[in-house]
């Protein structure tokens, strides 16, 4: 086994031990306060079964998650571990199922919605066409690209000459 492989194995073991310690500390804390995650499991089961969930139930589970990770002096860490299913439930409830699915899809593909940028391009193109209506879409796209940045070929596809 090479030195690098030994080092990688040692780092992996150390990380696993730290995660195990954190999980055990979390489980001890859960036992101390009476395991509020029973409610989370019930909430997740309802969600999986397609039952309607109330916003107050979701808010309660998020509050319990925050409470579990609050220190004795009242301070909270910058981040806390939270079950993925609970994030899914909260995201769907806040944004709606369609918007939540689109947001997840965009994140997975590394894509950002460009509608706001398209509006800026269209507004700029409209002002240019008001001044000189004889310009082509290609020429206007080049002018818009100089002013706002972007690919003129793509801008040309997103703008339309007013009639």
Rosetta blueprint (number, residue, H / E / L):
1 X L
2 X L
3 X H
4 X H
5 X H
6 X H
7 X H
8 X H
9 X H
10 X H
11 X H
12 X H
13 X H
14 X H
15 X H
16 X H
17 X H
18 X H
19 X H
20 X H
21 X H
22 X H
23 X H
24 X H
25 X H
26 X H
27 X H
28 X H
29 X H
30 X H
31 X H
32 X H
33 X H
34 X L
35 X L
36 X L
37 X H
38 X H
39 X H
40 X H
41 X H
42 X H
43 X H
44 X H
45 X H
46 X H
47 X H
48 X H
49 X L
50 X L
51 X L
52 X L
53 X L
54 X L
55 X H
56 X H
57 X H
58 X H
59 X H
60 X H
61 X H
62 X H
63 X H
64 X H
65 X H
66 X H
67 X H
68 X H
69 X L
70 X E
71 X L
72 X L
73 X L
74 X L
75 X L
76 X E
77 X L
78 X L
79 X L
80 X L
81 X L
82 X L
83 X L
84 X H
85 X H
86 X H
87 X H
88 X H
89 X H
90 X H
91 X H
92 X H
93 X H
94 X H
95 X H
96 X L
97 X H
98 X H
99 X H
100 X H
101 X H
102 X H
103 X H
104 X H
105 X H
106 X H
107 X H
108 X H
109 X H
110 X L
111 X L
112 X L
113 X L
114 X L
115 X H
116 X H
117 X H
118 X H
119 X H
120 X H
121 X H
122 X H
123 X H
124 X H
125 X H
126 X H
127 X H
128 X H
129 X H
130 X H
131 X H
132 X L
133 X L
134 X L
135 X L
136 X L
137 X H
138 X H
139 X H
140 X H
141 X H
142 X H
143 X H
144 X H
145 X H
146 X H
147 X H
148 X H
149 X L
150 X L
151 X L
152 X H
153 X H
154 X H
155 X H
156 X H
157 X H
158 X H
159 X L
160 X L
161 X L
162 X L
163 X L
